Amino acid sequence: MARQYDPVKRLIDVIVASVGLLITAPVQAALALLVARKLGRPVLFRQQRPGRFGMPSSLIKFRTMWDPDPASGLASDADRLTPFGSFLRSTSLDELPTLWNVLRGGMSLVGPRPLMMQYLETYTPQQARRHEVRPGITGLAQVSGRNELTWEQKFAADNDYVDRRSPLLDAKIAIMTVWSVVCRRGISAPGNSTMPEFFGASDGRG
């Protein structure tokens, strides 16, 4: 049933992403001007992330950090994250350009969040199952605790989604995502600006 849902899911992605881009165009234009003013250019953050089957895809979001500059004390993510960038992240406004990734087919509205390319080499076969579907803007792990979860809990939620994906589950995740954004839950792991780096299945840090 999950695989039978995939073509319908893709159609929903295209429709919702198209409408979403039209509706948010004025907001995205205003945010682009603010990012350019507060952080400079480029306005968009682009990075290669693994998509379905682990194939690389360019993820785009609004920029939220200064460029690395160890000489000026801008080395870690926590140092580079600006107050304005923190606001964009906590409200998920930085994710609005990602609708282009959904429209182009590299991502879905709902699915496991795309992580870093270098993590591919560290996954166990079970953890790698998250790439059986397109990565999502939001997902089951995000509404289950987001960055408050350990890596093991995140991967478990991702695999649960892969096995149980359905229109009802996607609708539930979408509604819970709105609530999580309003409450600003799980934005960062304790002691981190987002989530600590993943070092593999044996990583005791989660």
Sequence and secondary structure as in RCSB ss.txt:
>XXXX:A:sequence
MARQYDPVKRLIDVIVASVGLLITAPVQAALALLVARKLGRPVLFRQQRPGRFGMPSSLIKFRTMWDPDPASGLA
SDADRLTPFGSFLRSTSLDELPTLWNVLRGGMSLVGPRPLMMQYLETYTPQQARRHEVRPGITGLAQVSGRNELT
WEQKFAADNDYVDRRSPLLDAKIAIMTVWSVVCRRGISAPGNSTMPEFFGASDGRG
>XXXX:A:secstr
 HHHHHHHHHHHHHHHHHHHHHHHHHHHHHHHHHHHHHH S  EEEEEEE GGG EEEEEEE  B   BGGGTB 
SHHHHB HHHHHHHHHTGGGGGGHHHHHHTS EEESS    GGGGGG  TTGGGGGGS  EEE HHHHTTGGGS 
HHHHHHHHHHHHHH  HHHHHHHHHHHHHHHHHTTT S TTSSS      TT TT 
